[in-house]
Amino acid sequence: MKKYIITFLFSIFAVLSITAQIKTNPQLSKLYQNYIAVKSALASDDFKKTSVAAGELLKTASSMNSKSLEEKKLNALKSEAKIISLAKNIEGQRKPFYKLSEVMIGVANENKISDKTIYVQYCPMAEGSWLSNEKQIVNPYYGSSMLKCGSVKSEIK
């Protein structure tokens, strides 16, 4: 009987350990929400809001350590967020969003950054992908001029 109880307890600890590993990382979740704010501001053609959102993303990325995220990816996120925040116009903000999105897609594929489904979307005209909280296409590369251009390429659960 003792043997079964011990086996049962080890099983529970193993399940709890696996569950703990699957939990969303709060720092990465905040980084993802900052990214979504940048994406949404670009989609609405809002230069000022994009600058502010990119500044917040930069602040979040700068407060993280390499335990949460690989240093190369963290540096790339900081670099692209800084470029976006300092750009002189919306076109100058959209160009570095390609690399920012590429890195964030990698982060999302390797880490649990949201409790909800994340949609990887793609615009063939821009030849660029981005992440979204929803299936509906709201294109950050073209904004109002081609807001619905694109499709869902994959889902990250």
OpenMM code with the backbone's topology and positions (N, CA, C; nanometers):
from openmm import Vec3, app, unit

residues = "MET LYS LYS TYR ILE ILE THR PHE LEU PHE SER ILE PHE ALA VAL LEU SER ILE THR ALA GLN ILE LYS THR ASN PRO GLN LEU SER LYS LEU TYR GLN ASN TYR ILE ALA VAL LYS SER ALA LEU ALA SER ASP ASP PHE LYS LYS THR SER VAL ALA ALA GLY GLU LEU LEU LYS THR ALA SER SER MET ASN SER LYS SER LEU GLU GLU LYS LYS LEU ASN ALA LEU LYS SER GLU ALA LYS ILE ILE SER LEU ALA LYS ASN ILE GLU GLY GLN ARG LYS PRO PHE TYR LYS LEU SER GLU VAL MET ILE GLY VAL ALA ASN GLU ASN LYS ILE SER ASP LYS THR ILE TYR VAL GLN TYR CYS PRO MET ALA GLU GLY SER TRP LEU SER ASN GLU LYS GLN ILE VAL ASN PRO TYR TYR GLY SER SER MET LEU LYS CYS GLY SER VAL LYS SER GLU ILE LYS".split()
positions = [
    Vec3(0.0820, -0.1197, 0.0000),
    Vec3(0.0000, 0.0000, 0.0000),
    Vec3(0.0869, 0.1269, 0.0000),
    Vec3(0.1927, 0.1206, 0.0815),
    Vec3(0.2857, 0.2331, 0.0888),
    Vec3(0.3442, 0.2641, -0.0490),
    Vec3(0.3764, 0.1577, -0.1211),
    Vec3(0.4350, 0.1705, -0.2541),
    Vec3(0.3412, 0.2457, -0.3486),
    Vec3(0.2116, 0.2171, -0.3410),
    Vec3(0.1124, 0.2822, -0.4269),
    Vec3(0.0954, 0.4296, -0.3906),
    Vec3(0.0989, 0.4588, -0.2630),
    Vec3(0.0855, 0.5977, -0.2170),
    Vec3(0.2055, 0.6797, -0.2649),
    Vec3(0.3234, 0.6230, -0.2524),
    Vec3(0.4444, 0.6934, -0.2956),
    Vec3(0.4416, 0.7136, -0.4467),
    Vec3(0.4024, 0.6114, -0.5204),
    Vec3(0.3915, 0.6223, -0.6660),
    Vec3(0.2900, 0.7298, -0.7037),
    Vec3(0.1776, 0.7303, -0.6328),
    Vec3(0.0723, 0.8292, -0.6566),
    Vec3(0.1245, 0.9707, -0.6311),
    Vec3(0.1951, 0.9893, -0.5201),
    Vec3(0.2490, 1.1215, -0.4869),
    Vec3(0.3516, 1.1671, -0.5908),
    Vec3(0.4381, 1.0776, -0.6366),
    Vec3(0.5343, 1.1132, -0.7410),
    Vec3(0.4623, 1.1525, -0.8693),
    Vec3(0.3548, 1.0830, -0.8999),
    Vec3(0.2753, 1.1153, -1.0200),
    Vec3(0.2166, 1.2551, -1.0096),
    Vec3(0.1638, 1.2894, -0.8937),
    Vec3(0.1060, 1.4227, -0.8729),
    Vec3(0.2141, 1.5301, -0.8885),
    Vec3(0.3306, 1.5066, -0.8268),
    Vec3(0.4401, 1.6037, -0.8387),
    Vec3(0.4848, 1.6192, -0.9836),
    Vec3(0.4880, 1.5102, -1.0576),
    Vec3(0.5263, 1.5168, -1.1988),
    Vec3(0.4269, 1.5999, -1.2784),
    Vec3(0.2972, 1.5796, -1.2548),
    Vec3(0.1933, 1.6571, -1.3239),
    Vec3(0.2039, 1.8045, -1.2867),
    Vec3(0.2231, 1.8333, -1.1585),
    Vec3(0.2365, 1.9730, -1.1144),
    Vec3(0.3597, 2.0380, -1.1763),
    Vec3(0.4659, 1.9630, -1.1879),
    Vec3(0.5876, 2.0154, -1.2488),
    Vec3(0.5659, 2.0487, -1.3959),
    Vec3(0.5005, 1.9600, -1.4682),
    Vec3(0.4713, 1.9838, -1.6105),
    Vec3(0.3784, 2.1031, -1.6252),
    Vec3(0.2761, 2.1118, -1.5395),
    Vec3(0.1820, 2.2240, -1.5436),
    Vec3(0.2545, 2.3552, -1.5181),
    Vec3(0.3481, 2.3557, -1.4250),
    Vec3(0.4230, 2.4780, -1.3943),
    Vec3(0.5043, 2.5226, -1.5152),
    Vec3(0.5558, 2.4277, -1.5931),
    Vec3(0.6355, 2.4621, -1.7104),
    Vec3(0.5492, 2.5191, -1.8222),
    Vec3(0.4219, 2.4848, -1.8250),
    Vec3(0.3327, 2.5276, -1.9318),
    Vec3(0.2725, 2.6653, -1.9036),
    Vec3(0.2834, 2.7131, -1.7818),
    Vec3(0.2265, 2.8431, -1.7473),
    Vec3(0.2902, 2.9541, -1.8302),
    Vec3(0.2112, 3.0558, -1.8552),
    Vec3(0.2579, 3.1713, -1.9300),
    Vec3(0.3621, 3.2483, -1.8488),
    Vec3(0.4717, 3.2824, -1.9128),
    Vec3(0.5743, 3.3641, -1.8497),
    Vec3(0.5234, 3.5080, -1.8463),
    Vec3(0.5070, 3.5679, -1.7267),
    Vec3(0.4506, 3.7036, -1.7172),
    Vec3(0.5306, 3.8100, -1.7928),
    Vec3(0.6622, 3.8004, -1.7915),
    Vec3(0.7438, 3.8987, -1.8634),
    Vec3(0.7230, 3.8871, -2.0141),
    Vec3(0.7195, 3.7637, -2.0629),
    Vec3(0.6988, 3.7436, -2.2062),
    Vec3(0.5568, 3.7803, -2.2468),
    Vec3(0.4627, 3.7574, -2.1576),
    Vec3(0.3234, 3.7956, -2.1844),
    Vec3(0.3120, 3.9475, -2.1978),
    Vec3(0.3802, 4.0198, -2.1109),
    Vec3(0.3794, 4.1666, -2.1182),
    Vec3(0.4468, 4.2140, -2.2478),
    Vec3(0.5552, 4.1495, -2.2830),
    Vec3(0.6252, 4.1820, -2.4075),
    Vec3(0.5320, 4.1608, -2.5270),
    Vec3(0.4580, 4.0498, -2.5249),
    Vec3(0.3635, 4.0201, -2.6328),
    Vec3(0.2523, 4.1257, -2.6391),
    Vec3(0.2010, 4.1662, -2.5244),
    Vec3(0.0963, 4.2691, -2.5225),
    Vec3(0.1501, 4.4025, -2.5753),
    Vec3(0.2753, 4.4337, -2.5431),
    Vec3(0.3380, 4.5542, -2.5991),
    Vec3(0.3501, 4.5426, -2.7511),
    Vec3(0.3870, 4.4253, -2.7984),
    Vec3(0.3976, 4.4007, -2.9426),
    Vec3(0.2611, 4.4216, -3.0096),
    Vec3(0.1564, 4.3676, -2.9489),
    Vec3(0.0203, 4.3811, -3.0037),
    Vec3(-0.0187, 4.5291, -3.0106),
    Vec3(0.0220, 4.6074, -2.9123),
    Vec3(-0.0067, 4.7513, -2.9135),
    Vec3(0.0631, 4.8190, -3.0322),
    Vec3(0.1861, 4.7798, -3.0609),
    Vec3(0.2586, 4.8343, -3.1764),
    Vec3(0.1860, 4.7944, -3.3045),
    Vec3(0.1522, 4.6667, -3.3152),
    Vec3(0.0824, 4.6160, -3.4344),
    Vec3(-0.0492, 4.6900, -3.4566),
    Vec3(-0.1260, 4.7080, -3.3522),
    Vec3(-0.2560, 4.7756, -3.3626),
    Vec3(-0.2407, 4.9222, -3.4026),
    Vec3(-0.1410, 4.9894, -3.3467),
    Vec3(-0.1173, 5.1297, -3.3803),
    Vec3(-0.0756, 5.1437, -3.5266),
    Vec3(0.0082, 5.0530, -3.5742),
    Vec3(0.0475, 5.0560, -3.7157),
    Vec3(-0.0732, 5.0310, -3.8058),
    Vec3(-0.1569, 4.9365, -3.7673),
    Vec3(-0.2753, 4.9042, -3.8478),
    Vec3(-0.3716, 5.0220, -3.8563),
    Vec3(-0.3735, 5.1046, -3.7517),
    Vec3(-0.4614, 5.2216, -3.7529),
    Vec3(-0.3906, 5.3470, -3.8056),
    Vec3(-0.2708, 5.3295, -3.8619),
    Vec3(-0.1943, 5.4402, -3.9206),
    Vec3(-0.1640, 5.5516, -3.8206),
    Vec3(-0.1476, 5.5151, -3.6948),
    Vec3(-0.1260, 5.6143, -3.5890),
    Vec3(0.0225, 5.6212, -3.5522),
    Vec3(0.0917, 5.7167, -3.6141),
    Vec3(0.2358, 5.7338, -3.5945),
    Vec3(0.2723, 5.7543, -3.4476),
    Vec3(0.2036, 5.8469, -3.3823),
    Vec3(0.2354, 5.8809, -3.2435),
    Vec3(0.2115, 5.7627, -3.1488),
    Vec3(0.0980, 5.6980, -3.1657),
    Vec3(0.0641, 5.5822, -3.0818),
    Vec3(0.1648, 5.4683, -3.1037),
    Vec3(0.2097, 5.4524, -3.2273),
    Vec3(0.3093, 5.3497, -3.2583),
    Vec3(0.4403, 5.3800, -3.1856),
    Vec3(0.4815, 5.5056, -3.1867),
    Vec3(0.6048, 5.5454, -3.1170),
    Vec3(0.5964, 5.5153, -2.9680),
    Vec3(0.4844, 5.5502, -2.9082),
    Vec3(0.4648, 5.5264, -2.7643),
    Vec3(0.4645, 5.3767, -2.7344),
    Vec3(0.3912, 5.2998, -2.8150),
    Vec3(0.3825, 5.1553, -2.7942),
    Vec3(0.5197, 5.0889, -2.8100),
    Vec3(0.5963, 5.1322, -2.9092),
    Vec3(0.7305, 5.0775, -2.9293),
    Vec3(0.8214, 5.1142, -2.8121),
    Vec3(0.8036, 5.2335, -2.7584),
    Vec3(0.8793, 5.2746, -2.6399),
    Vec3(0.8487, 5.1855, -2.5200),
    Vec3(0.7225, 5.1480, -2.5050),
    Vec3(0.6821, 5.0577, -2.3964),
    Vec3(0.7418, 4.9184, -2.4176),
    Vec3(0.7418, 4.8724, -2.5419),
    Vec3(0.8011, 4.7429, -2.5730),
    Vec3(0.9506, 4.7452, -2.5407),
    Vec3(1.0161, 4.8532, -2.5773),
    Vec3(1.1590, 4.8690, -2.5481),
    Vec3(1.1836, 4.8666, -2.3974),
    Vec3(1.0987, 4.9360, -2.3225),
    Vec3(1.1126, 4.9400, -2.1768),
    Vec3(1.0955, 4.7992, -2.1172),
    Vec3(0.9962, 4.7259, -2.1637),
    Vec3(0.9733, 4.5903, -2.1145),
    Vec3(1.0910, 4.5005, -2.1500),
    Vec3(1.1358, 4.5050, -2.2746),
    Vec3(1.2484, 4.4220, -2.3182),
    Vec3(1.3758, 4.4562, -2.2408),
    Vec3(1.3948, 4.5841, -2.2111),
    Vec3(1.5146, 4.6276, -2.1384),
    Vec3(1.5140, 4.5814, -1.9930),
    Vec3(1.3967, 4.5562, -1.9390),
    Vec3(1.3868, 4.5122, -1.7995),
    Vec3(1.3997, 4.3601, -1.7858),
    Vec3(1.4035, 4.2906, -1.8989),
    Vec3(1.4124, 4.1442, -1.8958),
    Vec3(1.5580, 4.1002, -1.8906),
    Vec3(1.5759, 3.9751, -1.8446),
    Vec3(1.7111, 3.9196, -1.8443),
    Vec3(1.7166, 3.8002, -1.9387),
    Vec3(1.8363, 3.7519, -1.9612),
    Vec3(1.8539, 3.6433, -2.0580),
    Vec3(1.8002, 3.5097, -2.0070),
    Vec3(1.7537, 3.5040, -1.8817),
    Vec3(1.6895, 3.3818, -1.8318),
    Vec3(1.5504, 3.3682, -1.8920),
    Vec3(1.4858, 3.4806, -1.9171),
    Vec3(1.3518, 3.4789, -1.9749),
    Vec3(1.3544, 3.4595, -2.1260),
    Vec3(1.4593, 3.5102, -2.1870),
    Vec3(1.4667, 3.5079, -2.3330),
    Vec3(1.6120, 3.5087, -2.3776),
    Vec3(1.6402, 3.4360, -2.4820),
    Vec3(1.7747, 3.4295, -2.5398),
    Vec3(1.8249, 3.5712, -2.5686),
    Vec3(1.9496, 3.5985, -2.5329),
    Vec3(2.0062, 3.7331, -2.5442),
    Vec3(2.0006, 3.7888, -2.6866),
    Vec3(2.0247, 3.7048, -2.7849),
    Vec3(2.0221, 3.7482, -2.9254),
    Vec3(1.8820, 3.7998, -2.9625),
    Vec3(1.7798, 3.7282, -2.9210),
    Vec3(1.6425, 3.7694, -2.9509),
    Vec3(1.6058, 3.8950, -2.8726),
    Vec3(1.6466, 3.8995, -2.7476),
    Vec3(1.6187, 4.0158, -2.6645),
    Vec3(1.6832, 4.1409, -2.7244),
    Vec3(1.8062, 4.1297, -2.7687),
    Vec3(1.8745, 4.2434, -2.8310),
    Vec3(1.8068, 4.2858, -2.9605),
    Vec3(1.7624, 4.1889, -3.0396),
    Vec3(1.6928, 4.2211, -3.1649),
    Vec3(1.5612, 4.2938, -3.1356),
    Vec3(1.4881, 4.2476, -3.0358),
    Vec3(1.3620, 4.3135, -2.9991),
    Vec3(1.3870, 4.4573, -2.9541),
    Vec3(1.4889, 4.4757, -2.8715),
    Vec3(1.5212, 4.6106, -2.8234),
    Vec3(1.5627, 4.7014, -2.9389),
    Vec3(1.6442, 4.6491, -3.0271),
    Vec3(1.6924, 4.7275, -3.1404),
    Vec3(1.5775, 4.7716, -3.2309),
    Vec3(1.4909, 4.6788, -3.2683),
    Vec3(1.3797, 4.7119, -3.3590),
    Vec3(1.2781, 4.8038, -3.2908),
    Vec3(1.2517, 4.7809, -3.1629),
    Vec3(1.1581, 4.8679, -3.0899),
    Vec3(1.2127, 5.0106, -3.0819),
    Vec3(1.3431, 5.0233, -3.0616),
    Vec3(1.4052, 5.1562, -3.0556),
    Vec3(1.3948, 5.2268, -3.1905),
    Vec3(1.4224, 5.1537, -3.2984),
    Vec3(1.4128, 5.2115, -3.4329),
    Vec3(1.2699, 5.2591, -3.4602),
    Vec3(1.1727, 5.1768, -3.4234),
    Vec3(1.0315, 5.2131, -3.4443),
    Vec3(0.9955, 5.3365, -3.3625),
    Vec3(1.0389, 5.3399, -3.2365),
    Vec3(1.0029, 5.4526, -3.1495),
    Vec3(1.0659, 5.5843, -3.1948),
    Vec3(1.1814, 5.5767, -3.2612),
    Vec3(1.2521, 5.6984, -3.3039),
    Vec3(1.2283, 5.7358, -3.4510),
    Vec3(1.1534, 5.6534, -3.5230),
    Vec3(1.1293, 5.6791, -3.6659),
    Vec3(1.0598, 5.8138, -3.6860),
    Vec3(1.0801, 5.8711, -3.8029),
    Vec3(1.0256, 6.0040, -3.8344),
    Vec3(0.8870, 6.0002, -3.8992),
    Vec3(0.8456, 5.8823, -3.9455),
    Vec3(0.7137, 5.8702, -4.0078),
    Vec3(0.6653, 5.7251, -3.9990),
    Vec3(0.5414, 5.7032, -4.0366),
    Vec3(0.4800, 5.5704, -4.0248),
    Vec3(0.5502, 5.4667, -4.1141),
    Vec3(0.5962, 5.5089, -4.2313),
    Vec3(0.6684, 5.4164, -4.3189),
    Vec3(0.7987, 5.3718, -4.2528),
    Vec3(0.8638, 5.4644, -4.1853),
    Vec3(0.9862, 5.4333, -4.1121),
    Vec3(0.9616, 5.3422, -3.9929),
    Vec3(0.8385, 5.3383, -3.9451),
    Vec3(0.8024, 5.2480, -3.8359),
    Vec3(0.7672, 5.1085, -3.8886),
    Vec3(0.7086, 5.1050, -4.0059),
    Vec3(0.6649, 4.9760, -4.0610),
    Vec3(0.7830, 4.8886, -4.1040),
    Vec3(0.8874, 4.9482, -4.1567),
    Vec3(1.0013, 4.8703, -4.2066),
    Vec3(1.0643, 4.7834, -4.0966),
    Vec3(1.0967, 4.8364, -3.9783),
    Vec3(1.1557, 4.7510, -3.8740),
    Vec3(1.0538, 4.6553, -3.8093),
    Vec3(0.9247, 4.6778, -3.8355),
    Vec3(0.8221, 4.5887, -3.7813),
    Vec3(0.8343, 4.4483, -3.8413),
    Vec3(0.8897, 4.4370, -3.9620),
    Vec3(0.9128, 4.3055, -4.0225),
    Vec3(1.0023, 4.2210, -3.9323),
    Vec3(1.1167, 4.2769, -3.8950),
    Vec3(1.2138, 4.2043, -3.8113),
    Vec3(1.1575, 4.1828, -3.6714),
    Vec3(1.0918, 4.2846, -3.6172),
    Vec3(1.0307, 4.2721, -3.4849),
    Vec3(0.9327, 4.1550, -3.4840),
    Vec3(0.8513, 4.1456, -3.5879),
    Vec3(0.7529, 4.0376, -3.5974),
    Vec3(0.8200, 3.9019, -3.6132),
    Vec3(0.9232, 3.8975, -3.6952),
    Vec3(0.9968, 3.7721, -3.7159),
    Vec3(1.0497, 3.7184, -3.5835),
    Vec3(1.1085, 3.8065, -3.5034),
    Vec3(1.1632, 3.7659, -3.3739),
    Vec3(1.0498, 3.7255, -3.2792),
    Vec3(0.9422, 3.8025, -3.2743),
    Vec3(0.8303, 3.7705, -3.1853),
    Vec3(0.7629, 3.6394, -3.2238),
    Vec3(0.7561, 3.6087, -3.3516),
    Vec3(0.6990, 3.4803, -3.3942),
    Vec3(0.7862, 3.3664, -3.3409),
    Vec3(0.9173, 3.3837, -3.3481),
    Vec3(1.0089, 3.2845, -3.2909),
    Vec3(0.9903, 3.2696, -3.1411),
    Vec3(0.9759, 3.3816, -3.0718),
    Vec3(0.9539, 3.3795, -2.9267),
    Vec3(0.8235, 3.3055, -2.8948),
    Vec3(0.7181, 3.3356, -2.9700),
    Vec3(0.5875, 3.2732, -2.9471),
    Vec3(0.5908, 3.1230, -2.9747),
    Vec3(0.6664, 3.0831, -3.0733),
    Vec3(0.6768, 2.9406, -3.1054),
    Vec3(0.7571, 2.8628, -3.0010),
    Vec3(0.8465, 2.9306, -2.9315),
    Vec3(0.9352, 2.8636, -2.8356),
    Vec3(0.8913, 2.8784, -2.6901),
    Vec3(0.7979, 2.9699, -2.6636),
    Vec3(0.7592, 2.9997, -2.5255),
    Vec3(0.6079, 3.0151, -2.5147),
    Vec3(0.5580, 2.9969, -2.3955),
    Vec3(0.4159, 3.0205, -2.3678),
    Vec3(0.4042, 3.1685, -2.3319),
    Vec3(0.3539, 3.2499, -2.4260),
    Vec3(0.3465, 3.3944, -2.4029),
    Vec3(0.2028, 3.4448, -2.3879),
    Vec3(0.1063, 3.3551, -2.4084),
    Vec3(-0.0343, 3.3934, -2.3953),
    Vec3(-0.1166, 3.2707, -2.3586),
    Vec3(-0.2212, 3.2937, -2.2799),
    Vec3(-0.3125, 3.1847, -2.2457),
    Vec3(-0.4122, 3.1598, -2.3576),
    Vec3(-0.4210, 3.2536, -2.4501),
    Vec3(-0.5149, 3.2422, -2.5619),
    Vec3(-0.4396, 3.2044, -2.6888),
    Vec3(-0.5143, 3.1635, -2.7896),
    Vec3(-0.4545, 3.1303, -2.9187),
    Vec3(-0.3934, 3.2550, -2.9819),
    Vec3(-0.2750, 3.2386, -3.0366),
    Vec3(-0.2069, 3.3453, -3.1100),
    Vec3(-0.2109, 3.3070, -3.2576),
    Vec3(-0.2478, 3.4017, -3.3412),
    Vec3(-0.2585, 3.3769, -3.4850),
    Vec3(-0.1387, 3.4384, -3.5566),
    Vec3(-0.0712, 3.3575, -3.6364),
    Vec3(0.0368, 3.4069, -3.7207),
    Vec3(-0.0278, 3.4399, -3.8548),
    Vec3(-0.0206, 3.5670, -3.8917),
    Vec3(-0.0863, 3.6141, -4.0125),
    Vec3(0.0183, 3.6606, -4.1128),
    Vec3(-0.0220, 3.6607, -4.2399),
    Vec3(0.0735, 3.6910, -4.3463),
    Vec3(0.0070, 3.7757, -4.4542),
    Vec3(0.0790, 3.8772, -4.5008),
    Vec3(0.0328, 3.9606, -4.6113),
    Vec3(0.1221, 3.9330, -4.7314),
    Vec3(0.0658, 3.8774, -4.8396),
    Vec3(0.1476, 3.8482, -4.9577),
    Vec3(0.1980, 3.9744, -5.0279),
    Vec3(0.1236, 4.0822, -5.0178),
    Vec3(0.1658, 4.2080, -5.0813),
    Vec3(0.2892, 4.2651, -5.0109),
    Vec3(0.2897, 4.2591, -4.8790),
    Vec3(0.4026, 4.3105, -4.8008),
    Vec3(0.5121, 4.2053, -4.7843),
    Vec3(0.4763, 4.0807, -4.8113),
    Vec3(0.5656, 3.9676, -4.7885),
    Vec3(0.6153, 3.9662, -4.6440),
    Vec3(0.5204, 3.9880, -4.5528),
    Vec3(0.5545, 3.9916, -4.4118),
    Vec3(0.4481, 3.9265, -4.3256),
    Vec3(0.4931, 3.8722, -4.2147),
    Vec3(0.4038, 3.8092, -4.1173),
    Vec3(0.3966, 3.8933, -3.9908),
    Vec3(0.2957, 3.8647, -3.9099),
    Vec3(0.2803, 3.9296, -3.7801),
    Vec3(0.1963, 3.8402, -3.6915),
    Vec3(0.1922, 3.8733, -3.5628),
    Vec3(0.1114, 3.8002, -3.4653),
    Vec3(-0.0146, 3.8787, -3.4348),
    Vec3(-0.1218, 3.8050, -3.4018),
    Vec3(-0.2476, 3.8692, -3.3664),
    Vec3(-0.3204, 3.7874, -3.2602),
    Vec3(-0.4035, 3.8564, -3.1824),
    Vec3(-0.4885, 3.7916, -3.0825),
    Vec3(-0.6155, 3.7359, -3.1435),
    Vec3(-0.6427, 3.7731, -3.2679),
    Vec3(-0.7698, 3.7353, -3.3301),
    Vec3(-0.7479, 3.6885, -3.4732),
    Vec3(-0.8455, 3.6100, -3.5226),
    Vec3(-0.8366, 3.5585, -3.6598),
    Vec3(-0.8532, 3.6684, -3.7636),
    Vec3(-0.9332, 3.7681, -3.7303),
    Vec3(-0.9614, 3.8766, -3.8244),
    Vec3(-0.8309, 3.9463, -3.8652),
    Vec3(-0.8157, 3.9666, -3.9943),
    Vec3(-0.6951, 4.0320, -4.0462),
    Vec3(-0.7080, 4.1834, -4.0297),
    Vec3(-0.6074, 4.2410, -3.9638),
    Vec3(-0.5947, 4.3857, -3.9511),
    Vec3(-0.4466, 4.4125, -3.9800),
    Vec3(-0.4188, 4.4474, -4.1049),
    Vec3(-0.2834, 4.4517, -4.1587),
    Vec3(-0.2018, 4.5722, -4.1096),
    Vec3(-0.0935, 4.5460, -4.0349),
    Vec3(-0.0094, 4.6562, -3.9858),
    Vec3(0.0856, 4.7115, -4.0925),
    Vec3(0.1082, 4.6381, -4.2003),
    Vec3(0.2027, 4.6821, -4.3026),
    Vec3(0.1441, 4.7851, -4.3981),
    Vec3(0.0131, 4.7821, -4.4153),
    Vec3(-0.0509, 4.8767, -4.5064),
    Vec3(-0.1568, 4.9631, -4.4387),
    Vec3(-0.1967, 4.9278, -4.3191),
    Vec3(-0.2975, 5.0067, -4.2486),
    Vec3(-0.4246, 5.0204, -4.3285),
    Vec3(-0.4836, 5.1384, -4.3265),
    Vec3(-0.6140, 5.1608, -4.3878),
    Vec3(-0.6160, 5.1378, -4.5392),
    Vec3(-0.5012, 5.1487, -4.6046),
    Vec3(-0.5006, 5.1317, -4.7500),
    Vec3(-0.5254, 4.9860, -4.7924),
    Vec3(-0.4908, 4.8908, -4.7073),
    Vec3(-0.5144, 4.7479, -4.7372),
    Vec3(-0.5354, 4.6724, -4.6056),
    Vec3(-0.6245, 4.7221, -4.5244),
    Vec3(-0.6437, 4.6720, -4.3879),
    Vec3(-0.6734, 4.5226, -4.3812),
    Vec3(-0.7478, 4.4706, -4.4765),
    Vec3(-0.7905, 4.3294, -4.4706),
    Vec3(-0.7034, 4.2354, -4.5530),
    Vec3(-0.5940, 4.2873, -4.6087),
    Vec3(-0.5065, 4.2052, -4.6914),
    Vec3(-0.4273, 4.1089, -4.6039),
    Vec3(-0.4407, 3.9798, -4.6316),
    Vec3(-0.3647, 3.8809, -4.5588),
    Vec3(-0.4491, 3.7603, -4.5231),
    Vec3(-0.3849, 3.6655, -4.4563),
    Vec3(-0.4534, 3.5444, -4.4132),
    Vec3(-0.3836, 3.4874, -4.2910),
    Vec3(-0.4552, 3.4006, -4.2217),
    Vec3(-0.3973, 3.3301, -4.1068),
    Vec3(-0.3147, 3.2146, -4.1617),
    Vec3(-0.1879, 3.2098, -4.1261),
    Vec3(-0.0992, 3.1034, -4.1743),
    Vec3(-0.0865, 2.9894, -4.0732),
    Vec3(-0.0957, 3.0222, -3.9443),
    Vec3(-0.0889, 2.9182, -3.8420),
    Vec3(-0.1416, 2.9717, -3.7098),
    Vec3(-0.1594, 2.8801, -3.6160),
    Vec3(-0.2056, 2.9165, -3.4831),
    Vec3(-0.1063, 2.8613, -3.3826),
    Vec3(-0.0827, 2.9385, -3.2780),
    Vec3(0.0046, 2.8962, -3.1681),
    Vec3(-0.0845, 2.8876, -3.0458),
    Vec3(-0.0936, 2.7693, -2.9894),
    Vec3(-0.1821, 2.7494, -2.8730),
    Vec3(-0.1034, 2.7279, -2.7480),
] * unit.nanometer
topology = app.Topology()
chain = topology.addChain("A")
for resn in residues:
    res = topology.addResidue(resn, chain)
    for name in ("N", "CA", "C"):
        topology.addAtom(name, app.Element.getBySymbol(name[0]), res)
